[in-house]
Amino acid sequence: MYNDDLIAIRVPANISYVALWEKVFERLGSSVRAVSWKTPSGDWSTLDSEEDLRQALAETGGKLTLHATCL
């Protein structure tokens, strides 16, 4: 989600954390400062590292809902 808009970004399941950020910047611009992912329980968890991304992908079966926080 971005400015309350839902935007789809299709990426491979083995995408790296850096490559995901590049895709987010490409789509939403460099004002993005944080990305959170929606856990299966409905909570939001900050995506801060490669380890966080691997955990998120494992817990969601590879389909993430992300929320971008911008300046």
N, C-alpha and C positions, 0 to 999 in steps of 0.2 A: 504494500500500500504506500502511496505517495500523495500527500495533500488530499487524503481521503479518496484518491483514485486507485483503482486496482489495475496494475500493469503486469502483464505476463512477460517473463524472460525465460526462454527455453535454453537450458544448458545441459551438458552431459553429466551423468551421475558421478563421474570421477573428476569433476572440476576442482581445481585448487582454490584455496581461500583467496589468493591474490587474483586469480583469473575471474572469480566471482565478483570481487570488488571492481575490477576493470569493466565487467559487463554492466554493473550497477551504475558506475560513473558514465559509461557510454550512453546508457539509456536515460539517466536522471540528472546527470551533470555533477560537477565537482563539489556542489554544496552539501552532498550527503556526508554526514559525520558519524552515523552509527546505523547498523542494521541489526534488527532483532528477528528471531524466528518464532513461529507459533508452535508450541509443544503439543503433543497429542492430548494433554489435559486441558489445553486452551490458554495456558499461560504464555507470556512472551519472555524469551531468553536472549540476551545479547550475543551476537555472533562476533567473537573477538579473535579467533585463531583458527588454524587448520584443524586442530583437535575439536573445537566447537562445531565446525562445519561437518566433520566426519560423524560426530555424535548426532547432530541434527538430521543428517541424511539417513543414518541408521534407524533413528527413532521414528522417522516419518515415511520410511519406505522409499525415499528418494524424491518425494514431492514436498517442497518447502513452501510455506507461506511466509513471506518476509515483510517487515515494516521498516521503511527508511526514515530516519530522522535527519532533517536538513537544518542548515543555519537559518 
